[in-house]
Amino acid sequence: MAFFARRIERPMYDLFGELAELLVQSADTHSKLIGQGHRDRVRIAPRLHDQSTRAEELTRRIAQRLAESLVTPYEAELLYDLALTMADTLDAMEHTGELLAGTRVGTLPTPLLEAATGIERAAELTVSASWKLSAMSEMGDYYPQTRKLKRQGDRLVRQALAELYRRGGAVGEVLPLHDVAHSVRRTLELQEQTARIVDLLRVKDS
């Protein structure tokens, strides 16, 4: 059975698709920024702000469409939470960018670069999932795959923190890197939360 096929107009799905595409763009920007030096980070970081701002605008448009639609309050709440969580994910990546651009931290531990690659992969999965919101039976294993990427990312963040502590150094150098690692972890958490909401919608539609 199509997910809300008779009750939500096609543009609703398009808005979620646009939001998911922004996630992919931001994940790519996020990876580039993490892998660069300070000067390039300062140059790249504003892209994350622009992408996050566009995501907030899309979320407002989705909220308006939901207010005009005939979905149940429960369904509307889940869909709104989905949009908000996706926007929060972009905000988390912007936060990472602000931390890196606002400090002069050097090369990040390699596991953080690998975690950023996992964030890109999860964003790509979210785009694929957004195309199937009108046919939830085709959703496949989006949530299990994203959950697996989140667990891998958590392990990589722990490895990065361990490497950071082994390096030692002045507090002014260690703390910013520590904050960056936790910001990356927050992005991973929000991506899993996005997939969990979609899975709730799948269960609701089954």
C-alpha positions as CSV (number, residue, x, y, z in Angstrom):
1,M,0.0,0.0,0.0
2,A,1.4,3.4,-0.9
3,F,2.3,5.6,2.1
4,F,-0.4,8.3,2.4
5,A,-0.8,8.1,-1.4
6,R,-4.2,9.6,-1.4
7,R,-3.7,12.2,1.3
8,I,-0.4,13.9,0.8
9,E,0.4,15.7,-2.5
10,R,3.5,14.8,-4.5
11,P,5.3,18.1,-3.6
12,M,5.5,16.9,0.0
13,Y,7.8,14.1,-1.1
14,D,9.8,16.5,-3.3
15,L,10.5,18.7,-0.3
16,F,11.9,15.7,1.7
17,G,13.9,14.8,-1.3
18,E,15.4,18.3,-1.5
19,L,16.2,18.1,2.2
20,A,17.9,14.8,1.7
21,E,19.9,16.2,-1.2
22,L,21.1,19.0,1.0
23,L,22.3,16.4,3.5
24,V,24.5,14.8,0.8
25,Q,25.9,18.2,-0.2
26,S,26.6,19.1,3.4
27,A,28.2,15.7,4.1
28,D,30.5,16.3,1.1
29,T,31.4,19.8,2.3
30,H,31.9,18.4,5.9
31,S,34.4,15.8,4.7
32,K,36.3,18.3,2.6
33,L,36.5,20.7,5.5
34,I,37.7,18.1,8.0
35,G,40.5,17.1,5.6
36,Q,41.9,20.6,5.0
37,G,44.1,23.0,6.8
38,H,43.0,26.1,8.6
39,R,42.9,28.5,5.6
40,D,40.8,26.2,3.5
41,R,38.5,25.4,6.4
42,V,37.8,29.1,6.8
43,R,37.0,29.3,3.1
44,I,34.8,26.2,3.1
45,A,32.9,26.6,6.4
46,P,30.4,29.2,5.1
47,R,29.0,26.6,2.7
48,L,27.8,24.6,5.6
49,H,26.0,27.6,7.0
50,D,24.3,28.3,3.7
51,Q,23.2,24.7,3.4
52,S,21.9,24.6,7.0
53,T,19.9,27.8,6.4
54,R,18.3,26.3,3.3
55,A,17.4,23.2,5.3
56,E,15.6,25.4,7.9
57,E,13.6,27.0,5.1
58,L,12.6,23.6,3.7
59,T,11.6,22.4,7.1
60,R,9.2,25.4,7.5
61,R,7.7,24.7,4.1
62,I,7.2,21.0,5.1
63,A,5.5,22.2,8.3
64,Q,3.1,24.4,6.3
65,R,2.3,21.5,3.9
66,L,1.6,19.2,6.9
67,A,-0.7,21.9,8.4
68,E,-2.7,21.8,5.2
69,S,-2.8,18.1,4.7
70,L,-5.2,15.4,5.9
71,V,-2.8,13.2,7.8
72,T,-3.5,12.1,11.3
73,P,-1.8,14.0,14.2
74,Y,0.5,11.0,14.8
75,E,1.5,10.8,11.2
76,A,2.1,14.6,11.0
77,E,4.2,14.5,14.2
78,L,6.4,11.8,12.8
79,L,6.9,13.6,9.4
80,Y,7.6,16.9,11.1
81,D,10.1,15.1,13.5
82,L,11.7,13.6,10.4
83,A,12.2,17.0,8.7
84,L,13.5,18.6,12.0
85,T,16.0,15.8,12.6
86,M,17.3,16.1,9.1
87,A,17.7,19.8,9.5
88,D,19.4,19.3,12.9
89,T,21.9,17.0,11.2
90,L,22.9,19.8,8.8
91,D,23.2,22.1,11.9
92,A,25.5,19.6,13.6
93,M,27.8,19.5,10.6
94,E,27.7,23.3,10.5
95,H,28.7,23.3,14.2
96,T,31.7,21.0,13.3
97,G,32.7,23.5,10.7
98,E,32.5,26.4,13.1
99,L,34.7,24.7,15.5
100,L,37.3,23.9,12.9
101,A,37.2,27.4,11.3
102,G,37.2,29.2,14.6
103,T,40.3,27.4,16.0
104,R,43.7,26.6,14.5
105,V,43.6,22.9,15.2
106,G,46.0,21.0,13.0
107,T,45.6,17.7,11.2
108,L,42.7,15.6,12.7
109,P,43.1,12.0,13.7
110,T,42.6,9.7,10.7
111,P,39.6,7.9,12.3
112,L,37.7,11.2,12.2
113,L,38.3,11.4,8.5
114,E,36.9,7.8,8.2
115,A,33.9,8.7,10.3
116,A,33.2,11.6,8.0
117,T,33.2,9.2,5.1
118,G,30.6,7.2,6.9
119,I,28.5,10.3,7.4
120,E,28.6,10.8,3.6
121,R,27.4,7.2,3.1
122,A,24.5,7.6,5.5
123,A,23.4,10.8,3.7
124,E,23.3,8.9,0.4
125,L,21.2,6.2,2.1
126,T,18.8,9.0,3.3
127,V,18.4,10.3,-0.2
128,S,17.4,6.8,-1.5
129,A,15.0,6.5,1.4
130,S,13.4,9.9,0.7
131,W,12.5,8.7,-2.8
132,K,10.5,5.8,-1.3
133,L,8.4,7.7,1.3
134,S,5.4,7.2,-1.0
135,A,6.0,3.4,-1.1
136,M,7.3,2.4,2.4
137,S,7.2,-1.3,1.5
138,E,10.2,-0.6,-0.7
139,M,12.2,1.0,2.0
140,G,14.4,-2.1,2.5
141,D,17.1,-2.0,5.1
142,Y,17.7,1.7,5.4
143,Y,17.5,1.7,9.2
144,P,19.8,-1.3,9.7
145,Q,22.4,0.0,7.3
146,T,22.4,3.5,9.0
147,R,22.5,1.9,12.4
148,K,25.6,-0.1,11.3
149,L,27.3,3.1,10.0
150,K,26.5,4.8,13.3
151,R,28.1,2.0,15.3
152,Q,31.2,2.1,13.1
153,G,31.3,5.9,13.4
154,D,31.1,5.6,17.2
155,R,34.0,3.2,17.2
156,L,36.1,5.6,15.0
157,V,35.3,8.6,17.2
158,R,36.5,6.6,20.2
159,Q,39.7,5.7,18.4
160,A,40.2,9.3,17.4
161,L,39.8,10.4,21.1
162,A,42.3,7.8,22.2
163,E,44.8,9.0,19.6
164,L,44.2,12.5,20.7
165,Y,44.9,11.7,24.4
166,R,48.0,9.8,23.4
167,R,49.3,12.8,21.5
168,G,48.9,15.0,24.6
169,G,49.7,18.7,24.2
170,A,48.4,22.0,25.6
171,V,44.8,22.2,26.8
172,G,44.2,24.8,24.2
173,E,45.0,22.4,21.5
174,V,43.4,19.3,22.9
175,L,40.0,20.7,23.9
176,P,39.0,22.0,20.4
177,L,39.8,18.6,18.9
178,H,37.8,16.9,21.7
179,D,34.9,19.2,20.8
180,V,35.2,18.4,17.1
181,A,35.1,14.6,17.8
182,H,32.0,15.0,19.9
183,S,30.3,17.1,17.2
184,V,31.0,14.4,14.6
185,R,29.5,11.9,17.0
186,R,26.4,14.1,17.3
187,T,26.0,14.1,13.5
188,L,26.1,10.3,13.5
189,E,23.5,10.2,16.3
190,L,21.1,12.4,14.3
191,Q,21.5,10.3,11.2
192,E,20.5,7.2,13.1
193,Q,17.6,9.1,14.6
194,T,16.5,10.1,11.1
195,A,16.5,6.5,10.0
196,R,14.7,5.4,13.1
197,I,11.8,7.8,12.4
198,V,11.6,6.5,8.9
199,D,11.4,3.0,10.2
200,L,8.6,4.0,12.6
201,L,6.7,5.3,9.5
202,R,7.4,2.0,7.7
203,V,6.0,0.1,10.7
204,K,3.0,2.4,10.8
205,D,2.3,1.8,7.1
206,S,2.6,-2.0,7.3
